[in-house]
Amino acid sequence: MQRFLIGCYTDLDAQGIHVAELNGDGAHIRISRSLSLPNPSYLAVSGNKVYAVNENHTTNDQVSVVHFDPDQLELQTLQTLHCGGSDPCYISLAGDARHAFSAHYSDGSWSVFGIDQNGLLTGPVQYFRYSEPGKSSHVHAAVPGPEGDTLLIADLGLDRVLVYSYDVLNDKMPVADQPLSSVSFQAGTGPRHIIFSPDARYAAVCGELNGSLHIFEWDGSSLRLCDMKMLQEPDFNGKNSAAEIHFSADGKFIYVSNRGDANQLIVFSFEDGKATLVQRISSGGRTPRNFAISPDGKYLLAAHQTTNDIILFSRDSKTGLLSPAWVKLEVPAPVFLKFI
């Protein structure tokens, strides 16, 4: 049995976080516990604490801390506090859970929180907001670097990824006020999410607006472009809306979801900084905002915001190919998945 968390938008149902289980042979998925929490569209986990954004579409939204008891399967909200920005869509942890970072889409801002010895948030201790004449900033991710001393910010609206210095021991100003480096994308790319390869040599970025995959070499403080691929064929005339991106645990494959008119999962093989298309496959529903690969590497779960379901795929660890497992879990507006 493999357990995972589901985060949902709560316009249809107040139950925002679910604990679910996938049995060993992939034949069944079931929800074992649920918690009422508004719009926890992204989650981060450390020990028995779950950190959630509350994407409530106000000018000063919130983040929450939830206690999870894996033995009793109990969920309890411990804390909710304002994040300082509008529509938080991403939350991450760094410094052995000494700090948390929230990215706020609608007003182009992001915040830094301390985390006390009880796992509760303090602050925000820092707040950043971007603006440029004639452009709208939309910060979509705040990703700690793999070495533990940097933080990467993806600004979808300004078509930019910025790299900041991060000091876990600095309680007052853990993130430097100016970036170490930055990389700009072609206008209309919309860099959304950033992931690092398991060996920490490369970073991959999905471009939401133009449906692209960018591969960068990472030197610990800056990014150098080494490959770029489009998710769709050149004659694709529909709307792109790339969403989630993951490496396989062995670093040999990259998976990307594309919403819009595509509603696909796209698989690339990966070697020495180069991505090669392996497969495009229907995600089995509409609006695959998020997906997760099981810890054993045998399965991929795709969460569909519009069709209100999670679809299971079998995964071939040697070829990277996905195939439908014909297993579905119905749940209102699932938008985040994480195995725990």
Residue frames relative to the residue before (quaternion, step in Angstrom):
aa qw qx qy qz dx dy dz
M 1.0000 0.0000 0.0000 0.0000 0.00 0.00 0.00
Q 0.1035 -0.7799 0.6164 0.0318 3.56 -0.93 1.00
R 0.2401 -0.8046 0.5353 0.0920 3.56 -0.70 1.14
F 0.0100 0.8005 -0.5988 0.0208 3.56 -1.09 0.73
L 0.4112 -0.6835 0.5529 0.2408 3.53 -1.34 0.44
I 0.1716 -0.7487 0.6327 0.0986 3.53 -1.20 0.69
G 0.1182 -0.7615 0.6326 0.0769 3.57 -0.96 0.91
C 0.0947 -0.8281 0.5525 -0.0090 3.58 -0.85 0.98
Y 0.4544 -0.5672 0.5899 0.3519 3.49 -1.36 0.29
T 0.3058 -0.8135 0.4806 0.1169 3.56 -0.94 0.90
D 0.2876 0.7528 -0.5384 0.2464 3.60 1.05 0.61
L 0.7396 0.4074 -0.2157 0.4904 3.60 1.07 -0.74
D 0.7966 0.0361 0.0376 0.6023 3.57 1.13 -0.69
A 0.4750 -0.7058 0.4520 0.2682 3.59 -0.87 0.95
Q 0.5752 0.5824 -0.3863 0.4251 3.60 1.21 -0.37
G 0.1295 -0.8625 0.4881 0.0324 3.56 -0.16 1.32
I 0.7695 0.2180 -0.1251 0.5871 3.60 1.10 -0.67
H 0.0599 -0.7807 0.6219 0.0116 3.55 -0.97 0.94
V 0.2516 -0.6873 0.6531 0.1944 3.52 -1.26 0.59
A 0.0229 -0.8150 0.5777 -0.0388 3.57 -0.70 1.09
E 0.2382 -0.7733 0.5766 0.1134 3.54 -1.26 0.45
L 0.1815 -0.7402 0.6418 0.0857 3.52 -1.09 0.91
N 0.3480 -0.7611 0.4987 0.2255 3.57 -0.59 1.08
G 0.7438 -0.4986 0.2443 0.3721 3.52 -1.26 0.54
D 0.7515 0.3768 -0.2205 0.4946 3.59 1.00 -0.74
G 0.5173 -0.6884 0.3890 0.3275 3.58 1.28 0.23
A 0.4736 0.7056 -0.4217 0.3162 3.56 1.20 0.32
H 0.8152 0.1530 -0.0455 0.5567 3.58 1.15 -0.41
I 0.0850 -0.7450 0.6594 0.0549 3.55 -1.20 0.75
R 0.0561 0.7994 -0.5969 0.0382 3.57 -0.95 0.81
I 0.4067 -0.6684 0.5657 0.2604 3.54 -1.26 0.55
S 0.1922 -0.8185 0.5359 0.0775 3.57 -0.78 1.03
R 0.7987 0.0001 0.0061 0.6017 3.63 1.17 -0.42
S 0.0892 -0.7955 0.5985 0.0312 3.57 -1.14 0.68
L 0.1596 -0.7737 0.6084 0.0763 3.55 -1.25 0.53
S 0.3842 -0.6978 0.5570 0.2350 3.54 -1.01 0.86
L 0.2507 0.7273 -0.5946 0.2338 3.55 -0.61 1.23
P 0.4389 -0.7457 0.4262 0.2641 3.63 -0.69 1.00
N 0.8935 -0.1187 0.0628 0.4286 3.52 -0.98 1.06
P 0.1852 0.7806 -0.5741 0.1637 3.62 0.62 1.07
S 0.0293 -0.8770 0.4792 -0.0177 3.56 0.47 1.26
Y 0.7772 0.1091 -0.1144 0.6091 3.60 1.26 -0.06
L 0.1316 -0.8087 0.5731 0.0131 3.56 -1.00 0.93
A 0.0750 -0.7374 0.6653 0.0895 3.53 -1.34 0.44
V 0.2034 -0.8052 0.5532 0.0651 3.58 -1.01 0.81
S 0.0776 0.7511 -0.6544 0.0412 3.52 -1.14 0.82
G 0.8213 -0.0671 0.0035 0.5665 3.58 -0.47 1.19
N 0.7811 -0.2861 0.2297 0.5052 3.56 -0.75 -1.06
K 0.5783 0.5558 -0.3853 0.4563 3.58 1.23 0.47
V 0.1399 -0.7477 0.6453 0.0705 3.52 -1.10 0.89
Y 0.1744 -0.7778 0.5997 0.0697 3.57 -0.79 1.09
A 0.0520 -0.8315 0.5509 -0.0486 3.56 -0.65 1.16
V 0.3521 -0.6558 0.6100 0.2718 3.53 -1.20 0.57
N 0.2078 -0.7231 0.6390 0.1602 3.55 -1.29 0.45
E 0.1229 -0.8400 0.5282 0.0167 3.54 0.07 1.38
N 0.0835 0.8749 -0.4633 0.1138 3.53 0.50 1.29
H 0.4551 -0.7317 0.4176 0.2884 3.60 1.30 0.19
T 0.4734 0.6095 -0.4907 0.4045 3.57 0.92 0.95
T 0.6332 -0.5453 0.3822 0.3944 3.59 -1.25 0.09
N 0.7701 0.1416 -0.1129 0.6116 3.60 1.25 -0.25
D 0.0756 -0.8457 0.5283 -0.0016 3.53 0.31 1.32
Q 0.4759 -0.7024 0.4834 0.2155 3.53 -1.34 -0.02
V 0.1845 -0.7060 0.6603 0.1776 3.48 -1.46 0.14
S 0.1988 -0.7998 0.5616 0.0737 3.56 -1.13 0.66
V 0.2457 -0.7196 0.6272 0.1684 3.51 -1.34 0.46
V 0.1010 -0.7985 0.5935 0.0010 3.55 -0.83 1.09
H 0.3112 -0.7184 0.5897 0.1984 3.56 -1.03 0.82
F 0.0769 -0.7907 0.6069 0.0223 3.57 -0.92 0.95
D 0.1569 -0.7664 0.6200 0.0601 3.54 -0.76 1.13
P 0.2814 -0.8075 0.4899 0.1697 3.63 -0.24 1.20
D 0.6295 0.5399 -0.3428 0.4413 3.59 1.14 -0.49
Q 0.7675 0.3191 -0.1712 0.5289 3.56 0.90 -0.95
L 0.3314 -0.7591 0.4847 0.2811 3.58 1.33 -0.17
E 0.3930 0.7131 -0.4803 0.3260 3.55 0.91 0.98
L 0.1342 -0.7583 0.6350 0.0611 3.54 -1.11 0.85
Q 0.0628 0.7976 -0.5952 0.0750 3.58 -0.89 0.95
T 0.3724 -0.7180 0.5433 0.2251 3.57 -0.82 1.00
L 0.2133 -0.8056 0.5467 0.0812 3.55 -0.73 1.14
Q 0.8196 0.0017 0.0934 0.5652 3.56 0.98 -0.83
T 0.0241 0.7468 -0.6646 -0.0075 3.51 -1.21 0.67
L 0.1072 0.7982 -0.5853 0.0942 3.57 -0.82 0.97
H 0.6070 -0.5843 0.4019 0.3587 3.54 -1.23 0.52
C 0.3479 -0.7577 0.5230 0.1773 3.55 -1.07 0.81
G 0.5326 -0.6596 0.3902 0.3592 3.59 1.22 -0.29
G 0.7742 0.3010 -0.1667 0.5313 3.58 1.23 -0.22
S 0.5229 -0.6441 0.4796 0.2858 3.53 -1.39 0.09
D 0.8545 0.0387 -0.0955 0.5091 3.53 -0.92 1.07
P 0.0145 -0.7935 0.6073 -0.0358 3.60 0.39 1.19
C 0.0815 -0.8378 0.5396 -0.0160 3.57 -0.70 1.11
Y 0.7703 0.2126 -0.1133 0.5904 3.59 1.28 -0.05
I 0.0438 0.7712 -0.6348 0.0168 3.55 -1.11 0.74
S 0.0111 -0.7973 0.6022 -0.0392 3.54 -1.01 0.88
L 0.3085 -0.7406 0.5742 0.1632 3.54 -1.34 0.37
A 0.0208 -0.7939 0.6077 0.0010 3.58 -1.15 0.63
G 0.7855 0.3497 -0.2385 0.4515 3.53 -1.36 0.18
D 0.6059 -0.5485 0.3438 0.4624 3.58 0.99 0.84
A 0.6643 -0.5328 0.2642 0.4528 3.52 0.98 1.06
R 0.3373 0.7141 -0.5340 0.3020 3.58 0.91 0.95
H 0.7941 0.1279 -0.0589 0.5913 3.58 1.21 -0.55
A 0.1777 -0.7449 0.6323 0.1173 3.51 -1.31 0.51
F 0.1757 -0.7774 0.5994 0.0742 3.55 -1.18 0.67
S 0.0853 -0.7913 0.6042 0.0399 3.58 -0.89 0.93
A 0.2285 -0.7637 0.5941 0.1079 3.56 -1.01 0.93
H 0.1862 -0.8093 0.5553 0.0444 3.57 -0.84 1.05
Y 0.3793 -0.7913 0.4396 0.1916 3.54 -0.37 1.29
S 0.7718 0.4637 -0.2495 0.3564 3.56 0.51 -1.18
D 0.7900 0.2684 -0.1739 0.5231 3.63 1.03 -0.59
G 0.5131 -0.6990 0.4034 0.2923 3.60 1.20 0.39
S 0.5416 0.6143 -0.4031 0.4084 3.57 0.97 0.84
W 0.0603 -0.7713 0.6270 0.0910 3.54 -1.36 0.09
S 0.2476 -0.7908 0.5535 0.0831 3.53 -1.16 0.72
V 0.2649 -0.7267 0.6145 0.1551 3.51 -1.32 0.55
F 0.1072 -0.7890 0.6042 0.0306 3.56 -0.89 1.01
G 0.3752 -0.6464 0.6011 0.2829 3.50 -1.29 0.47
I 0.2070 -0.7417 0.6184 0.1568 3.56 -1.29 0.33
D 0.3135 -0.7849 0.5067 0.1701 3.58 -0.60 1.14
Q 0.7431 -0.4384 0.2769 0.4229 3.57 -1.32 0.09
N 0.6727 0.4660 -0.2972 0.4920 3.58 1.24 -0.29
G 0.5719 -0.6226 0.3663 0.3888 3.55 1.28 0.10
L 0.5285 0.6254 -0.4158 0.3958 3.59 1.25 0.23
L 0.5152 -0.6603 0.4648 0.2873 3.55 -1.19 0.63
T 0.1114 -0.7563 0.6396 0.0807 3.54 -1.19 0.65
G 0.6750 0.4827 -0.3492 0.4353 3.57 -1.01 0.72
P 0.3737 0.1308 -0.7783 -0.4873 1.49 -2.03 -1.50
V 0.3721 -0.7234 0.5410 0.2135 3.54 -1.10 0.80
Q 0.7794 0.0850 -0.0831 0.6152 3.60 1.28 -0.31
Y 0.0764 -0.7827 0.6176 0.0149 3.54 -1.20 0.65
F 0.0672 -0.7913 0.6077 -0.0027 3.57 -0.86 1.02
R 0.0225 0.7854 -0.6185 0.0141 3.56 -1.10 0.71
Y 0.2449 -0.7871 0.5559 0.1075 3.55 -0.93 0.97
S 0.0907 0.7638 -0.6383 0.0310 3.53 -1.25 0.57
E 0.0004 0.7669 -0.6418 0.0043 3.53 -1.15 0.73
P 0.5676 -0.6141 0.4140 0.3596 3.62 -0.93 0.79
G 0.8446 0.1741 -0.1457 0.4848 3.55 -0.87 0.98
K 0.7201 0.3707 -0.2414 0.5345 3.59 1.27 0.06
S 0.2924 -0.7388 0.5804 0.1785 3.56 -1.25 0.48
S 0.3129 -0.7454 0.5632 0.1712 3.55 -0.78 1.07
H 0.0182 0.7671 -0.6407 0.0273 3.55 -1.08 0.86
V 0.1433 -0.8103 0.5651 0.0594 3.57 -0.02 1.29
H 0.1009 -0.8479 0.5203 0.0076 3.58 -0.61 1.14
A 0.8130 0.0780 -0.0597 0.5739 3.63 1.16 -0.20
A 0.0815 -0.7387 0.6672 0.0500 3.52 -1.26 0.69
V 0.0044 0.8576 -0.5038 0.1037 3.55 -0.08 1.38
P 0.3621 -0.7252 0.5362 0.2355 3.63 -0.63 1.03
G 0.4769 -0.6581 0.5035 0.2931 3.55 -1.06 0.78
P 0.6306 -0.6014 0.3435 0.3502 3.59 -1.10 0.64
E 0.6584 0.5096 -0.3200 0.4522 3.60 1.15 -0.48
G 0.5104 -0.6899 0.3874 0.3368 3.57 1.27 -0.19
D 0.7106 0.4387 -0.2760 0.4759 3.61 1.20 0.14
T 0.7017 0.3679 -0.2800 0.5421 3.59 1.21 0.44
L 0.1607 -0.7421 0.6402 0.1169 3.51 -1.37 0.30
L 0.1831 -0.7905 0.5788 0.0805 3.57 -0.84 1.01
I 0.1611 -0.7853 0.5959 0.0481 3.55 -0.93 1.00
A 0.1817 -0.7715 0.6028 0.0917 3.57 -0.83 1.03
D 0.0875 -0.7854 0.6125 0.0162 3.56 -0.66 1.16
L 0.3046 -0.7930 0.5087 0.1402 3.54 -0.23 1.34
G 0.6950 0.5025 -0.2780 0.4326 3.56 0.96 -0.84
L 0.7486 0.3662 -0.2043 0.5135 3.58 1.01 -0.81
D 0.3778 -0.7556 0.4623 0.2696 3.61 1.31 0.10
R 0.5602 0.5906 -0.3649 0.4519 3.53 0.84 1.05
V 0.1309 -0.7250 0.6654 0.1201 3.54 -1.27 0.58
L 0.1374 -0.8002 0.5827 0.0370 3.56 -0.80 1.07
V 0.2307 -0.7629 0.5932 0.1131 3.56 -1.09 0.79
Y 0.0927 -0.8017 0.5905 0.0065 3.57 -0.77 1.11
S 0.4813 -0.6139 0.5394 0.3170 3.52 -1.25 0.51
Y 0.0935 -0.7925 0.6023 0.0224 3.59 -1.03 0.86
D 0.0919 -0.7920 0.6035 0.0088 3.57 -0.89 1.01
V 0.3466 -0.7814 0.4833 0.1888 3.55 -0.29 1.27
L 0.6924 0.4980 -0.2787 0.4415 3.61 1.09 -0.62
N 0.6114 0.5357 -0.3482 0.4668 3.58 1.26 -0.15
D 0.2241 -0.8230 0.5103 0.1096 3.58 -0.19 1.26
K 0.6986 0.4859 -0.2813 0.4435 3.59 1.05 -0.69
M 0.8053 0.0128 0.0258 0.5922 3.59 0.98 -0.80
P 0.0607 -0.8564 0.5118 0.0298 3.61 0.49 1.14
V 0.7371 0.3220 -0.2044 0.5579 3.60 1.14 -0.55
A 0.4899 -0.6663 0.4756 0.2996 3.58 -0.88 0.95
D 0.5291 -0.6740 0.4144 0.3067 3.58 -1.04 0.72
Q 0.7510 0.2664 -0.1804 0.5765 3.60 1.27 -0.32
P 0.5158 -0.6667 0.4337 0.3183 3.61 -0.99 0.75
L 0.5266 -0.6048 0.5047 0.3196 3.51 -1.29 0.54
S 0.7794 -0.1016 0.1329 0.6038 3.54 0.99 -0.93
S 0.0829 -0.7764 0.6187 0.0866 3.52 -1.32 0.12
V 0.1733 -0.7518 0.6231 0.1288 3.54 -1.30 0.35
S 0.2433 -0.7783 0.5672 0.1159 3.55 -0.93 0.96
F 0.2859 -0.7492 0.5812 0.1385 3.52 -1.19 0.74
Q 0.6474 -0.4767 0.4080 0.4327 3.55 -1.29 0.28
A 0.5770 -0.6027 0.4208 0.3561 3.57 -0.99 0.85
G 0.7924 0.2851 -0.2303 0.4877 3.55 -0.93 0.96
T 0.4420 0.6816 -0.4665 0.3500 3.59 1.26 0.26
G 0.1435 -0.8345 0.5148 0.1339 3.57 0.83 -1.00
P 0.0207 -0.8191 0.5733 -0.0041 3.63 0.54 1.09
R 0.1721 -0.8418 0.5109 0.0271 3.55 -0.57 1.24
H 0.8156 -0.0086 0.0569 0.5757 3.58 0.63 -1.13
I 0.2222 -0.7539 0.6116 0.0908 3.54 -1.24 0.69
I 0.0241 0.7731 -0.6339 -0.0030 3.57 -1.02 0.81
F 0.3204 -0.7262 0.5726 0.2053 3.55 -1.24 0.49
S 0.5266 -0.6050 0.4905 0.3407 3.53 -1.17 0.62
P 0.6460 -0.5507 0.3506 0.3956 3.61 -1.11 0.56
D 0.7040 0.4337 -0.2770 0.4894 3.61 1.10 -0.57
A 0.4446 -0.7403 0.4056 0.2995 3.59 1.37 0.14
R 0.4734 0.6761 -0.4471 0.3449 3.62 1.16 0.39
Y 0.7996 0.2225 -0.0825 0.5517 3.56 1.13 -0.62
A 0.1751 -0.7312 0.6450 0.1370 3.51 -1.34 0.46
A 0.1708 -0.7675 0.6111 0.0907 3.55 -1.11 0.77
V 0.1059 -0.7872 0.6074 0.0151 3.55 -1.00 0.93
C 0.2240 -0.7577 0.5929 0.1555 3.57 -0.93 0.86
G 0.2986 -0.7394 0.5824 0.1579 3.55 -1.01 0.95
E 0.3501 -0.7813 0.4779 0.1965 3.56 -0.34 1.27
L 0.7537 0.4635 -0.2517 0.3921 3.57 0.67 -1.06
N 0.7856 0.2786 -0.1731 0.5247 3.60 0.99 -0.70
G 0.4621 -0.7085 0.4390 0.3031 3.60 1.24 0.15
S 0.4309 0.7125 -0.4389 0.3376 3.57 0.68 1.10
L 0.2361 -0.7177 0.6357 0.1583 3.50 -1.40 0.39
H 0.0836 -0.7907 0.6064 0.0112 3.57 -0.77 1.10
I 0.1579 -0.7740 0.6092 0.0695 3.56 -0.94 0.96
F 0.0728 -0.8031 0.5914 -0.0009 3.55 -0.83 1.06
E 0.3802 -0.6446 0.6028 0.2768 3.51 -1.23 0.57
W 0.2112 -0.7926 0.5670 0.0758 3.57 -0.91 0.99
D 0.1396 -0.8193 0.5527 0.0611 3.60 -0.74 1.04
G 0.6832 -0.4816 0.2777 0.4735 3.56 1.26 0.27
S 0.8125 0.1270 -0.0794 0.5634 3.58 1.22 -0.32
S 0.8001 0.1482 -0.0841 0.5752 3.61 1.22 -0.22
L 0.3790 -0.7176 0.5524 0.1906 3.52 -1.35 0.42
R 0.0718 -0.7765 0.6251 0.0338 3.56 -1.05 0.84
L 0.4199 -0.7333 0.4781 0.2397 3.58 -0.60 1.15
C 0.0166 -0.8119 0.5836 -0.0021 3.56 -0.89 0.95
D 0.8028 0.0046 -0.0406 0.5949 3.63 1.22 -0.10
M 0.0115 -0.7725 0.6348 0.0146 3.54 -1.26 0.53
K 0.0176 -0.7899 0.6123 -0.0282 3.54 -0.93 0.96
M 0.3667 -0.6836 0.5806 0.2471 3.55 -1.20 0.61
L 0.5031 -0.6802 0.4482 0.2886 3.55 -1.03 0.77
Q 0.7742 0.3097 -0.1551 0.5298 3.60 1.07 -0.69
E 0.6408 -0.4994 0.4179 0.4065 3.54 -1.34 0.25
P 0.6364 -0.5578 0.3657 0.3875 3.63 -1.13 0.55
D 0.7129 0.4479 -0.2646 0.4702 3.61 1.09 -0.60
F 0.3997 0.7025 -0.4871 0.3306 3.59 1.25 0.26
N 0.1409 -0.8350 0.5308 0.0346 3.59 -0.59 1.15
G 0.5384 0.6444 -0.3972 0.3703 3.58 1.26 0.02
K 0.6451 -0.5073 0.4045 0.4036 3.53 -1.35 -0.14
N 0.2745 -0.7280 0.6066 0.1635 3.55 -1.06 0.86
S 0.1061 0.7681 -0.6301 0.0423 3.54 -1.21 0.54
A 0.0786 -0.8285 0.5544 0.0108 3.56 0.52 1.23
A 0.1856 -0.8350 0.5159 0.0462 3.55 -0.90 0.91
E 0.8397 0.0247 0.0363 0.5413 3.58 0.26 -1.25
I 0.0901 -0.7836 0.6141 0.0271 3.55 -1.25 0.55
H 0.0506 0.7949 -0.6021 0.0561 3.58 -1.01 0.87
F 0.3507 -0.6451 0.6275 0.2591 3.51 -1.31 0.49
S 0.4712 -0.5755 0.5624 0.3612 3.54 -1.26 0.36
A 0.6635 -0.5424 0.3363 0.3905 3.58 -1.18 0.54
D 0.6994 0.4504 -0.2739 0.4826 3.61 1.11 -0.60
G 0.4921 -0.7012 0.4027 0.3227 3.58 1.30 -0.02
K 0.5357 0.6624 -0.3878 0.3518 3.59 1.25 0.10
F 0.7871 0.2220 -0.1159 0.5637 3.59 1.23 -0.35
I 0.1845 -0.7374 0.6389 0.1187 3.53 -1.28 0.61
Y 0.1417 -0.7803 0.6071 0.0494 3.56 -0.97 0.95
V 0.0274 -0.7885 0.6140 -0.0229 3.57 -0.97 0.92
S 0.2368 -0.7451 0.5995 0.1714 3.58 -1.06 0.71
N 0.1168 -0.7737 0.6209 0.0473 3.56 -1.11 0.79
R 0.2564 -0.7824 0.5555 0.1160 3.55 -0.63 1.19
G 0.4903 0.6940 -0.4368 0.2952 3.61 -0.65 -1.06
D 0.7705 -0.2807 0.2487 0.5154 3.55 -0.84 -1.05
A 0.5871 0.6072 -0.3645 0.3922 3.60 1.24 -0.20
N 0.0332 0.8295 -0.5562 -0.0369 3.59 0.79 -1.08
Q 0.4384 0.6918 -0.4363 0.3727 3.50 0.80 1.16
L 0.2802 -0.6500 0.6622 0.2457 3.45 -1.49 0.15
I 0.1342 -0.7975 0.5868 0.0402 3.57 -0.81 1.04
V 0.1704 -0.7982 0.5762 0.0418 3.54 -0.86 1.08
F 0.0564 -0.7718 0.6332 0.0151 3.56 -0.98 0.96
S 0.3457 -0.6473 0.6197 0.2782 3.53 -1.17 0.56
F 0.1545 -0.8064 0.5690 0.0469 3.58 -1.13 0.62
E 0.1881 0.7621 -0.6006 0.1522 3.54 -0.91 1.01
D 0.8656 -0.0168 -0.0137 0.5003 3.55 -0.95 0.97
G 0.7514 -0.4370 0.2180 0.4438 3.56 0.86 0.98
K 0.6663 0.4719 -0.3003 0.4932 3.59 1.26 0.12
A 0.2130 -0.7693 0.5941 0.0992 3.56 -1.01 0.94
T 0.0936 -0.7863 0.6105 0.0177 3.56 -1.01 0.92
L 0.4761 -0.6899 0.4652 0.2844 3.56 -0.77 1.04
V 0.1536 -0.7865 0.5958 0.0529 3.53 -0.96 0.99
Q 0.8189 -0.0901 0.1410 0.5490 3.57 0.86 -0.97
R 0.0733 -0.6975 0.7060 0.0978 3.48 -1.35 0.59
I 0.0570 0.8070 -0.5814 0.0867 3.57 -0.75 1.06
S 0.5518 -0.5958 0.4600 0.3591 3.57 -1.05 0.71
S 0.4432 -0.7042 0.4906 0.2588 3.56 -0.98 0.86
G 0.5278 -0.6686 0.3884 0.3515 3.59 1.27 -0.14
G 0.7817 0.1362 -0.1010 0.6002 3.58 1.27 0.11
R 0.5334 -0.6153 0.4653 0.3469 3.55 -1.26 -0.35
T 0.8433 0.1312 -0.1720 0.4919 3.50 -1.10 0.98
P 0.0608 0.8097 -0.5772 0.0870 3.61 0.43 1.22
R 0.1198 -0.8487 0.5141 0.0324 3.56 0.34 1.31
N 0.8171 0.0563 0.0128 0.5736 3.58 1.04 -0.69
F 0.0114 0.7745 -0.6321 -0.0223 3.54 -1.28 0.38
A 0.1440 -0.7800 0.6039 0.0792 3.55 -1.28 0.33
I 0.3130 -0.7163 0.5955 0.1854 3.54 -1.17 0.74
S 0.4880 -0.6833 0.4596 0.2892 3.57 -0.85 0.97
P 0.6366 -0.5648 0.3633 0.3790 3.61 -1.10 0.63
D 0.6882 0.4581 -0.2945 0.4794 3.60 1.06 -0.60
G 0.4852 -0.7161 0.3929 0.3122 3.58 1.31 0.00
K 0.5465 0.6621 -0.3763 0.3485 3.58 1.26 0.00
Y 0.8005 0.2446 -0.0913 0.5394 3.56 1.17 -0.56
L 0.1252 -0.7315 0.6598 0.1180 3.51 -1.38 0.37
L 0.1837 -0.7685 0.6071 0.0847 3.54 -0.98 0.95
A 0.1335 -0.7927 0.5927 0.0490 3.59 -0.84 1.00
A 0.2198 -0.7924 0.5618 0.0904 3.58 -0.74 1.12
H 0.1563 -0.8121 0.5609 0.0373 3.57 -0.73 1.13
Q 0.3716 -0.7688 0.4882 0.1806 3.54 -0.47 1.27
T 0.7432 0.4386 -0.2315 0.4490 3.60 0.91 -0.90
T 0.7518 0.3661 -0.2144 0.5047 3.61 0.92 -0.82
N 0.4042 -0.7714 0.4365 0.2260 3.59 1.31 0.22
D 0.6365 0.5014 -0.3561 0.4655 3.56 0.77 1.02
I 0.2701 -0.6995 0.6334 0.1913 3.51 -1.41 0.26
I 0.1648 -0.8060 0.5672 0.0384 3.55 -0.72 1.15
L 0.3050 -0.7665 0.5461 0.1456 3.54 -0.95 0.97
F 0.0941 -0.7642 0.6367 0.0421 3.54 -1.08 0.89
S 0.3693 -0.6575 0.6008 0.2652 3.53 -1.22 0.57
R 0.1784 -0.7939 0.5765 0.0749 3.56 -1.07 0.76
D 0.3007 -0.7268 0.5933 0.1713 3.55 -0.96 0.96
S 0.3462 -0.7850 0.4747 0.1966 3.58 -0.37 1.20
K 0.6527 0.5171 -0.3223 0.4503 3.63 1.15 -0.46
T 0.7835 0.3056 -0.1545 0.5185 3.58 0.92 -0.90
G 0.4266 -0.7094 0.4503 0.3347 3.57 1.22 -0.46
L 0.4977 0.6993 -0.4053 0.3147 3.58 1.28 -0.26
L 0.2929 -0.7377 0.5887 0.1530 3.52 -1.20 0.75
S 0.0102 -0.7703 0.6371 0.0245 3.55 -1.20 0.58
P 0.5486 -0.6284 0.4278 0.3479 3.61 -0.96 0.79
A 0.2752 -0.7644 0.5631 0.1512 3.56 -0.98 0.90
W 0.3758 -0.7668 0.4463 0.2677 3.58 1.38 0.01
V 0.5222 0.5560 -0.4479 0.4665 3.53 1.02 0.97
K 0.0087 -0.8104 0.5836 -0.0496 3.57 -0.81 1.03
L 0.1476 -0.7439 0.6447 0.0956 3.54 -1.18 0.75
E 0.2520 -0.7692 0.5687 0.1465 3.57 -0.72 1.04
V 0.1694 0.7550 -0.6106 0.1688 3.56 -0.82 1.10
P 0.5088 -0.6852 0.4217 0.3062 3.63 -0.86 0.86
A 0.8821 -0.1138 0.0462 0.4547 3.55 -0.92 1.11
P 0.1298 0.7975 -0.5784 0.1121 3.64 0.58 1.05
V 0.0195 -0.8328 0.5520 -0.0364 3.60 -0.78 1.02
F 0.7779 0.2003 -0.1542 0.5754 3.60 1.23 0.09
L 0.0325 -0.7833 0.6207 -0.0104 3.56 -1.07 0.86
K 0.1150 0.7814 -0.6093 0.0706 3.56 -1.05 0.79
F 0.3403 -0.7210 0.5687 0.2023 3.55 -0.82 1.03
I 0.1297 -0.8057 0.5773 0.0288 3.55 -1.00 0.86
